[in-house]
Amino acid sequence: MKTRERTFLFNKADALWRYTLINSATRVFPSVIVTEFPKSGGTWLCQMLADSINMRYPRNELPSLGSNIYQGHYLKRYPGRTLVQWRDPRDIMVSLYHFLYFKTEFASSGRIAAARSHAKFSNFDDIEGNLPDFISLSFLNPKIPRFNWNAFFDKWSVEDDVVHTSYERLRQNGVTELTRISSALGSVCQTERIAIAMDRYSFERASGRKAGEENRNSFVRKGLVGDWVNVFSPTAIERINTLTEGRLERYEKFMASIPNH
């Protein structure tokens, strides 16, 4: 079932069923819990991981009883192995802005209208001009999700016995990174199988475009690492540095501490 076809009642039933399974079935069936701050590439990661370790990833469908990959924006530990997907928060802000305010194949007009009403920008196409205030909204009055990036960092950067990866590491050397992740989760995967998964879910295959070729009306928008430098004004840089309260530097050190193999 495609996202745009999902009804409100189906979404509520899906959320309730997932909550039930993630709190109970994961105690019996070995599962992977993937948590990310929105727009960190979690869907892409889960698709590749599912093919690599041969585990179900029920996206846009009700999960069945058994071993699954569950993806969400979690600040709570659940039974099962936890995999945390990270991304530079500056790139997250750019991607989240597009996700909230521009129509894509997976966004309802109602959700876009509600997000725009909350922001009240006079010209949503003025991304560079709006980003400082959008960053403030995201950190001081978050709606999607209802916590900010600081809370996500404070929770997951200090948790023991979790596996960490990032959008940047997967983009830089996906086969090596997926091999490391799979091993850390207790699965042994053939490099060839992982390479096939990487190719199957590449930006080029998913979008029909080369990385860097932007389509604002696509869920798979641009596919670049570090693109924030092209749209962040000095005010936006100052704003996120202030609101993260030193966490950006700590985040970079934390990323550097993740093993490469």
N, C-alpha and C positions, 0 to 999 in steps of 0.2 A: 504494500500500500504506500503510495507516494505521500510525502508530507502534506502537500496542499490538499489532499483528499481526506485527511484525518479530521474527524469531527471532535467537538469538545468532549463529548461523552467517551469517545474512544481514548482520547488523551488522558482523561481522568482514570479510566480503567487500566490503561497501560501503566501509568505512574503507580497506582495502587498495587498492581501485580508485581511490578519490578521491586517496589519497596518490600513486599512480602518475601520475594525470592532472595533478595540481597541480604535480608536479615535472618533467613532460615535455611534456604536450600544451599547457600554457600558454605554452611557448616557440614554438609554431607557431600556435595559435589564440588570437586576442585574447580575454582573459578578465579578469574582475574578482575579486579576492580580498578578501572582506569579513572583517575580524577584529574581534572584540568580546570584552569580558569578559562572562561569562554574565549574562543577564537585562538586557541593554542595548537590546533592541528590534531585534536584528539580523535576525531572521526577517521582521518587519514591513518593515524597510528593504529587504531583498532582494526581497520580493514586489512592492513598489511599483517598485523599480528595474528589475526584470525586465520588467514591463509598459511602463515608460517608455522603455527603450532597446532593447526587443525582443531580449532575450538570455535564454537558458534559465537557470532557477534550479531545479536538480534537488533538490527537498526530499522526503525520505522515499522516494526512488527512486534507482536507480543512474544516475549521470550518463553521458551519451553522449559520444562523441568529438567534439570541436568546441569552440566558444566557450561558456563557462558562467560563471555567477556561483557562486563557491565560498565558503561561509560556514563559519567556525569560530572557535575560540578560540586564535589563533596568536600565538606569540612569535618567529616566524621569517619572514623575507621569502621570497617565492616569485616566480617569473616572473609577469608580468601586472601590471595596475594594482592597487595596494593601496588599499582604502577602510577607514578606521578608524571604527567606530561607538562613540561615547562615551555615558556617562550618569553623572549624579551618583552617586558611590559610596554615598552614604547611601540613596538610593532603591534602588540595586542590592542592598544588604544586606536591605532589607525584602522585595523581590521574590524574592531568592534563598532566603530563609528559607521563604517559602510554597512555592516550587518544590520544595525539598528534602523538606519534611516533611508536605505535604498532598497527598492523592490528587487527580489531575486526569485528564482524558481521555487524556493522553499520558504518564502515569507508571505504571510497573509497581509492584505491591505489594512486590516484592522490592527494588526500588531505594529505595522509601520506607522500608522496614524497615531496610535497610543504613544509610541516612542517619541515621535516628533512633537506631540502635545506636551510631553514632559520636558523636552529640551527648549522648545520655543525659539529656535534660531530663526532669524528672518530669511536667511538664504542658506539652505542645507548644502548647496553645491560649493560654498566657500569653506572647504574642509580645513585649509590652513588657518583661516581666520577663526574658525569655531573650535579648533582643537583645544586651546587652553581652557575654555569654559567647559568643554566636554570632559576633559580630564578632571576638572573640579567636580562635575556631576558624578563621574564614575567613582571617585574616591570619597566624596562627602555625602552623596545622596544616591547610592547605587540602587538600581531597580532590577537589572538583569546582569548578573545574579544579585541577590540581596546582601551581598558582602563585597568588599573591595579586594583589590589585588594584595594589599598589605596583609589582610586577614589570611588569605590563601598562603602567602609566603611564610607568615609567622607559624601557621599550623604545620605545613608539610616540609619545611626546610629543617625541622628539628625532630621529625618522627623517625623512630628506629624501625628496622626491618621492613623497609619499603624500597622499591626499585625506582630510580629516577632516570628520566631521559628528557630530551627537549626537541622541539621543532627544528632548531638549528643543527643539532647533531644528526638528526635523521636526514636533513637536506644535504649535509656535508658528506656523509659516508653512511648511507642507509643500510647497506648490507652488513657492514661491521657492527653498526649500532643495534640492528635487529637481532643479530646473532648474540650479542652480549645480553640484550634484554631477555631473549628466549632462554638462554642459559641461566640467568639470574632467577627466572620464574620456574626453573626446574624442567625445562624442555630442551631436548637436543634436536636441532633442525639442520637439514642439509643446506649448504650455502646456495645451491642451485634453486631450491624451493623458495628461499628468501628473496633471491634476485628476481624470480618470476613474480612474486608478490609486489616487489618494489616497482617493477615495470607495469604491472596490471593497474596499480593505483597511482601512477605518476601524474604529475600536474598536466603534462601534455595529453595523456589519454583521457583524464577526467574532464578537461576543459576544451580540448581541441586547439589549444594555443600554446605558444612557447612561454616559459616562465618570464615574467616581466611585461607580457602583453595583457593589459588590464581590461576587464569587463565588469563594470560596477553592478551590473544586473545579474551577475552569476555568483552563486555560493562559493565557487572556486574562482576567486577574483583575480589574483595577481601572482601568487606563488613565489615571492621574494623574501630573502632574509635581509634585515636592516634597512628596509624601505622607508622607515620612519624619518631618516635623515633628509628625505626629499620633501617632506610635508611639515615637519616640526619647525616652527618659528622659534626664535630665541625665547619668546614668552612661554611657549609650550614646554621647552626644555626646562626653563626655570620652574614652571608650575609642577611638572612631574617630579623634579628633583626635590622640591619643597614637600610635596604631599607624600612621597615615599619615605621621607625622613631617614635617609641614609641606607635604605634597603637596596637601592640599585647597586651600590658598591658591594654590599654583602651578597647580593644575588650573583654578581659576576664571580666573586670568590667561590661561592657555593657551586656554581656551574663548573668551574675549573677543578673542583675537588671530585667530581664524578669520574669514576674509572673509565678508561677507554677500552678495556677488554675484560 
